[in-house]
Structure formats: C-alpha cells, structure tokens
Amino acid sequence: MARVDVEDRRFDTPKGTRRSAPFRGSGDNDRFGRFTEWVARGMGTPGFLLGLSVFAITWMAWNAFAPEPLRFDSIAIGFTALTLVLSLQASYAAPLILLAQNRQDDRDRVQIEQDRQRAERGLADTEYLAREVVALRLAVRDLASKEFIRAELRAVLEELDRKDEEEREHAAS
C-alpha cells in the first residue's frame, strides 16, 4: 500500500503550491552547498575581517560613550550581548565552513579519480604504441635491404647472361 503524506491529504491547498520541508531531499542540497561555499569564501576575506572588526569596535564605542539611556550592552558586565552575538556567528560559521570543505573534498576526490583514469588511459595508449613500434621494427628487419635486392638481381642477371651465352654457343655449333 502506498504511503500518503499528511500534506497530500490536505484539500484546502492546491497541489502545485504545496511545499516540502527545506533541504529534505528536495534537490536544494546543491543550492545549500553553494550557499555554504559562498559564506566560507566570504568569511575568508580581508573585507569580512575588517567589517567584523568595525562592527565590534562600533558596538563597544557606542556602549561605552553613548548616553546612558541609549546603551544596550553594559561595559560593566563585559559587553555580554556582543560576546553572545559573536559566539552565535562563530557557532554558525564553523559548520558552514566544514560543509564547504567537505564539498571541496568531494570535488577533489572526483578530480583525482578522473586524473587517475586519464593517466591509466595514457599509460595503456603508450604501451600500445610501444608494442606497435616494436612490431614495425621487427617487420622492417624482415624486409630485404637494397644491397640484398641488388645482389640478387646481379646474380639473376649473371645467370641469364650465362644462359644466353650457352644458347649462343649451342646455336653456333
């Protein structure tokens, strides 16, 4: 019996507008992977580090020098809210960077396998060509050289000349 999802039993939502849970085998894994790589690339730039530094310095300066009613993070307790914000950023950054590294490792593994296959094909082609060259060398060695053919032709000509001479002598007698 076929399994029927809860969403499929809802009649108040048109079939084309139902949405599955994000990243649950919906084909968005690649989009999420590209997003993690984009985040990881962004966090590795001097611009990100400079922006984060400016953000933290601005936060601390505002909460240290702004009028008391406008401050939202007390310097007396060590900028607790800033610490929490930076911890939250770090807690999301680390897994995103690891996901991006895993995707890069997968791409590298595929590239290495393709390079290995290409190298095997190149080696097989080289071995085939080497065997063909050896076969050609052996075939050329079996061929008659010019000197051999000339010597054979001279021998045949001498024999023909001798036979002609014998026939003339035989006809003359």
N, C-alpha and C positions, 0 to 999 in steps of 0.2 A: 504494500500500500504506500502511495506517495505521501511524503511529509508535506504538510501545508503550514507555511509560516503564519504567524499571527497577523502580519501585515497583509497577507493575501486574503484574509477573512474579513478585512475591513471594506465595507461597501460605500462608505462616505468619502473615500479618497479615490479620485480617478487613477487608473492603473499606471498611466505614464508619469505621474508626478510623485509616486512613492519613492522614497529614498532608503537605501540600505545604510547601515551604520558605517561611518567613515573608516577607511583602511581595513575593512573586514572582507578581504578577498575581492574587492570591487574593481580592481585594476588600477587603483590610485596609489599602489605601493611605489611605482616608479616616480610619480609626482612627489610623494612624500620623500623619497630618496633624493630626488633633485633638490628639494627644499632643504634637506639636511646638509647637502653639499654646499648649497648657496650660503647657508648660515655658517658652516665651518670655514668656507673661504672668506666670508665677511669678518669673522672673528680673528682671522689671522692677518689682518691688515693693520698698518700703522694708523689708518683713519679710525678704525674701531677703537684701538687703544687710546688714541688721542681723544675721541669722543667720550669714551668711558671716563677718562681722567677729568675732562672738562665737566662732565655730569657730576662726578663725585666732589670735585672742588667747589662747583657752584652750589651743590646741596649743602656742603659743610659751611661755606661762606654765608649762605642765606640763613642757615640755622644758628650761626654764631653772631652775625652782625645785624640781622633784620630786627625790626621792633618786636618786642616780646609777644604780642598777640598774633603776629603773622608767622611765628616759628611753628614748625610742625614736628621737629625731631630735636630733642634736647641734647645739647652738648654735654650737659651734666651726666647723662647716662651713656655717653659714648656713641651718639648717633646710632641708636639701636635700629631705627627704621631703615637707615642707609645700609647697615650691616645685613638686615633681612632681605632688602632688595638685591644687594649684590650676591648674597647666598642663593637666592631664588634664580638669579641669572646664571650663576655657576652650576646650579643643580640641573638646569635645562641644557646648558651649553655642553657639559661633559657627555651626556648620552648622544646628543646630536652629532658631536664631533666623532664619537665612536661609530655611530651608524654610517657617517660619511666615510670613515676609514675602512669599514667593512665593505662598503660598496666599491671603494678603490681597490681593496684586496681582491674582491671577486673579479673586477676588470683585469687586474694584473694577472690573476690566475688564468683567465681565459686567454690573455695575450701570450703568456708563457706557453700554454698548451698549443696555441696556433704557431708560435715560433718553433716549438719542438717538432710539430708536424711538418712545417716548411723545411726545417733542417733535415728531417728524415727523407723527405721527397728529394731534396737537393743531393743528399748522400746517395740515394738509390739511383738518381739520374747520373751522377758522377761515376758510380760503379758500372752502370750500364755502358756509358760512353767509353770507359776504360776497357771493358771487355770487347767492345766493338773495335777499338783501336788495335788491340792485340790481335783480333781476328783478321783485320785488314793487313797487319804486318805479316802474319803467317801466310795469308793469301798472296801477298806481294812476293814473299820469299819463294813461293812455289812457282811463280811466273818465270818464264825464260828471260834471261837478260839479253841485251843487244849483242854482246860478244858471243853468247851461245848460239843465237839465231844466225849470226854472220858465219860462225864456224860451220854450222850445219849446212847453210846454203853453199858455202865453199866446197864442202865435202860432196854435196849433191851435184854441184856444177862440175867438179873434178870427175865424178863418176860418169856423168853424162858425156863429158869430153872424152873420157876413156872409151866409153861405148861407141861414140861417134867414130873415134879413131879405129876401133876394132872393126866396125862395119865398113869403113872405107878400105881398110886393109883386106877385109874379107871380100869386098866387091871388086877390088883391084886384082885379086888372084884368080 
